[in-house]
Amino acid sequence: MIIFEVIQIIVGFVGLIALAVPLSDNFKIINYRYIVFGILAQIILAIILLKVPFIINFFEILGYGVVVLQEATIEGSNFVFGYPPSDDSNPYRSLLETFAFGVLPYIIVMACISAILWYWGILPFIVNLISKACQKLFKIGGPVGLGAAANIFVGQVEAPLLIRPYVSKLSSKELLILMTAGMATVAGSVMVALITILQSTFINENLIQHFITASVLSVPAAIMYANIMIPSNTITNFNENKVPKVYNSTMDAVTRGTSDGANIALNVGTILIAVIALVFIVNAILGAVFGQFGFNMSIEIMLGYIFAPIAWFMGIPWNEALVAGELLGIKTTLNEFVAYPKMAALENGILSEKSKLITFYSMCGFANLSSVGILISGITAMAPERKDDLIKVSLKALVGATLASCMTGLVVGIFI
């Protein structure tokens, strides 16, 4: 059994790398040293973030902080939207029991806190350490290193704002790194909202530890995949020693962070309305057509078969790969706010605890079709002349980000 699992892990590494090679501009000049560096970086970071005692203790403290943050958000939301939950015989429910008013406010509060921590220099210090490490390992420039690393804590559109003066100068490969890292990670602003959705499913797990670990591990994987797809050596560096300032004061961080969080929450809510409605329509059509032949068909079933081999590459047993593949497919074609609730709704025993956690990591990112549009429009606003270049690398970025999160799931599965 152990021998089979080791073989599956080795095949998984090879398979997840091989899936990216057909999208390479020139597979003959791929620097395989960067692939080794990327995988080793993930393994070392996984050991540090999941196994080192004082790091685990730190995440436990953060876990308590998340509980306080949830309670604080409920207080604010209750003042604006809420009224006491009614008993079961009453048809009227508290607004805080809905997704819009019970989950999305976490995004607003967390975006505000992230902005404050950025202005105070706490997040930039951590991001700079990761950025420097990526620059050394993968021979990338300062601006794209900073932009890629910042995605661990800020959104996929907010991260490029940190290097706005340099976006127009970045090479196609650097734009690819920026987009891939943006979609392979989950911003701090949505982590608490997702934790609220999943905490009943992962009762014995510190979810903030897993979310941060997933984002940190996926950054080197994202850069590794970008190096596979565009194996060039173009480097853009800072012209000065100081990175452009984002906020002018703590109050500026509060107001702008809150505003950004509100925009993200609104985007998440409206996208969910549209995609869930579209899925229902498509499933109704598929059900009507295939029902004539005596069997069921839906988007979920189709995605399960397509993504099942990738789920197996991540170390999930084949008898569970179809379910995991379905969740991964839903996350990639729709988004994580559709996929994670579906995971939370799974019956006990459908996925083992290990498979569930690996799947959790593989879905921990913004790699979906709607994010491609958000990234292209967001970065184009900063550098309109690069729109065609962004569109050209967008498919590579989506595939690379998806595979980066899957590689993170594979690596973490080794230590579970």
N, C-alpha and C positions, 0 to 999 in steps of 0.2 A: 504493500500500500504506500509506504513512504517513498519507495523507488518510483512508483507511478506519479506521485505528486511532484517529485523533483523533475521528472521528465516533462510533466505538464508545465511547470514553471519555466524550464529552459525553452520549450517549444513556444510558450507564451511570449517570452522576450523576443525571440526571433520573429514570431508571427506579427506582433504589434509593430516591430520595426519594418518588416517587409511590406506591410500594408501602405506605408508612406512612400516607399521607393518609386512606385509608378508615377507619382506626382512630382518627382524630382526634375528640375530643369536639366540636370546633367548628372546622372547617377554614377558616372565614371569618376568624378572628382569629389565625391562625398568624402568628407574627412571622418573616418570611422573612430578616430580618437575622441571626437566630440560626443559620439554615441556612448562610448565607454564612460566618459566623464559624466554625461547626463545620468546614466543609470547608477553609477557609483555615488553621485551627489544625492540622488533620491534615497538610496539605501542608507547612506550615512545620516542624512537628515531624518529618516524614519526612525533609526536607532536613537538618535538624540531626542526627538520629540515624543516618542512612544515608550522609551525604555529607561531614560535617565531619571532617577528619583526626584531630584529637585525641580526638573522641568515638569514632571507629572504633578508635583505639589503646586507649582505655579499655575498650571491649568486648572487645578481644583479651586484655587482662589478665584480665577477668572470665572469658573462655573458658578461660584457664589455671586460674583458680580453680575452674571447674566440673570440670575434669579431676581436680584435687586432691580436690575434694568427692566425686567418683565413687569415687576410689581409697580415700578415708577410709571411705565408706559400705560398700564391699566388705569392708574390714578388719573393721568392726563386725559386719556381717552374717555374715561367714565365721566369726567367733568364736562367734556364737549359733546359726546355722543350718547353716553350710557344712561340707562335707568335700571333699577334692580331687576335681576332675572325673575321671571314669573314662575309660578308652579306649572306642573305638566298639564293641568286642565285648562290653562289660559293659552289661547292661540297666539298671543303677542309675546315675542321674545326680546331680550335685550339686544341692542345693536352690537354689543361687544361679543355676542355669540356668532356673529357673521364674519366672513373672511375680510371684507372691506374695512370694517371698523375694529375687528378683533386681532387682525394679523398685520395688515399694511401699516398701521401706526408705528410698529417696531422699526420699520425701515426709516421713517422720518426721524425718530429719536436717535437711532444708531448713526445715521448720516450726520446729524448735528454733533454727536459726541466724537465721531471720527474727525470731523473738521477741527474741533477744539484740540484734540490730541495732536493733530498735524501742526496747527499753529504753535502749540507749546513745544514742539520739537521732539516729542516722544516717538511718534510714528516715523518721521524722517530719519531718525537715528537708526531704527531697526531696518528700514528700507534701504538705507545707504550701505549697511553691512552686507545685506543680501545682494545688492547691486554690484558692489565691489567684487564679491565672490564670483558672480556670474561673468563679470568683465574679465577676470583672470582666467577662469575655466574655459570660456568659449571665445575669447578674443573679440568681444563686442565693445562698442563705444559707450561712453558715459551716459548720453541721453537715452538711448534705447535700453540700457541696463537699468537706469532709474525708472523709466516708464514701465518696463516689464515687472520689476520688483514691487512697484507701488500698487499693482493690481491685487496684491495680497490683502490690502486694507481698503483701498478706494475703488470706485467703479471703473468699468472698462472704458468709459468715455472720460471720466475725471482724471485717470492716470495720464493720458496724453497731454492734458492741460498743464501738467507739471513741466513738460518739455516743449511747450507750444512754440517757442521761437525756433526750434530745431526740426519740427515736423516736416516742413517743406524741404529740408535738406537731406532727410533720411533716404537711404537706398531702398530698393524694393524688398531686399532681404530684411532690413531693419523694420520696415513697415509690417512685414509678415510676422516678425518677432513680437512687435507691439500688439498686433491683432490676435495672434495665437495665445500669447500670455493673458490678454484681456478676457478671452473666452474660455481659457483653461482654469480660471480661478473664480472664486465667489467673493464679492466685495463684503467688507465688514458690515455695511449698511443692511444687507439682507440676511446675514447669518442668524441673527436673533429671531427673525420672522420664521426662517426655516426650522430653527430649533423648536419653536413653539409648535410647529406642525408635527415634528418627529419625536418629541420627548416621550410620548406614550409608547412609541415603538421601541426606542432604545433606552429603556428604563435604567439599566445599569451602566450606561456609557456616558462619559463626559463629552457631550456633542460639540462644545466650543473647541475642545482640544482636537477633535477629528476635523472640524471645518478648517481651522487654522493650519493643521498639519497637511490637509489636502491641498490647500492653496499654496503653501510653501513648497511642497514637493512637486507641484505641477509646473512651477516656474522654470526650473532647469529642464524638465521634460519638454515644455513648450519651445524653449530655445533650441533644444536638441532636434526636435522635429522641423523647426524652421531651417536649421542648418542642413537637414537632409533634403528638403524641398528646394531650397535656393542655396546651393553650396558656394557662395561667393565670399570674398574677404574684405568687402568695403566697410570702412569704419568711420562713423561720424562722432566727433568728440566735442566737449564743451569748449567754447571760446574763452570762457572766464571761469574763475574758481567757484563762484557762487551760483547756486541753482536759483532760478527765478522764484520770487516770493508769491505764495498763493493767496494768503489772507493778510489783512493789514492790522487786525487786532482780534482779541478774543470775541468781542461782540460781532465783528464782521464774520468770523468763523461760525458763530451761532446762527446768524441770520442767513448766510449763504448756504451753510450746511443743511439747515432746516428746509430752505427753498429747494435745494438739490434733492433732498430726501423726499419731499412732496412730489416732485416731478417723477422720480423713480417709482414711487408708490402708485402714482396715477398711471404711468406707463404699464406697470405690472398688472394692475387691475383691468385696464382696457384691453390689453393683449390677451389676458385670460378669458375675458368675455368673448372675444372674437374667435380664438383658437378652439375653445371648448365647443362653441356653436358650430364651427366648421367641421370639427371631428364628428359631432353628432350627425350632421348632414351626410358626410361621407360614409359613416358607418351605417346609416339608414339605407343609403343607396347600395352599398356592398351587401348588406343583409338581404335586401329585396332581390338582388341579382343572383347571389350565390344560394339563397334560400330555395330558388327554383330547382336547384340540383341536389338539395337535401343536406347541405352542410353549412355551418356558420362561417362567416368571414368578417373581419373588422381590421381597422388600421393597427390595432394592438397585436392581433394575431400575426399579421404580415410582418410587422417590425420585429416580433419575437423570433421568427425564423431567420430574418436578415441579420440580426445582431447576436444571435445565439453563439456562433463561432467565436465572436469577439469576447463574449462573456466567458467562454471556455478558456480562451487565451489568458484571461485574468486570473484563472485558477479556480473557477466555479465548476463543480461537477456537472456532467452533461445532463443529468436528470433535472437539474435546476437551471440550466443555462437558458432555456426557452423563456422562463419567467423573468430572469435577470435581463436577458436580451430585450424583452418587451419593454421593461422599464427604461433601459438605456436608449432604446429607439424612441420612446415617447419624449424623453428628455431632449434628445437631439433634434427631432422634428418639431416639437412643440416648445416646452421649456421645463425647467426644474420645478416650477410651482405647480405643474400638472403631474410630473413624475413622482415627486416625493409624497404627496398625499396618496397616490395610488400604492406606493410602497407601504405607507402607514396603514392602509386599508387591507393589506394582505392577511389572509388567515394564518394563524400560527402553524408552523411546520412546513409551509410551502417553500420557504427558503431557510436554510440553516443560519445560525447566528453569524458564522463566518462569511457565508455567501451574502448575507444581508449587509454586512459591514463593507465587504469588497464592492458591492453594488452601490452602496452609499457613496464611497469614494469616487467611483467611476462617474457618478452623476453630479459630483461637486464642481460645477463650472457653468459658465454662461454659453457653452458651445451649442447653439441652436440657430435655426434659420432667421428668427426675428433679431437675434443679436448681431448677425451679419449686417442687416440693414441699419441697426442702431449705430454700430461702429463706423460704417461707411459714411453715414450722414453726420455723425459727431466729429470725426476726424476731418472730413471734407470742409466742415465749417471753419476749422483752424487753418487748413491749407487747401483751398479750392482747386489749385492746379494739380493736386495729387489724386483727384477723384478716380481717374482712369487706372492709375497704378493700384489704388486700393481695391477697386473692383476686380482687377486682374489677379490679385493674390487672395481674394476673399474665400474661394473654395479651398485653397490650400490651408488657410487659417482655420476654417471650420473643421476640416479633417484632422489637421495637426492638433487642434485643441481637444477634440474628442479623444484622439489616441493618447494624448498626454494625460488626460484624466484617467483613462483606462490603464495606462502604464502605472500611474499612482496607485490604482486599485490593486494591480498585480504585486507591486512592491510591498504595500501595506499588508497584503494577504500572507506574505512570507512570515510576518512577525505576529500574526494573530494566533 
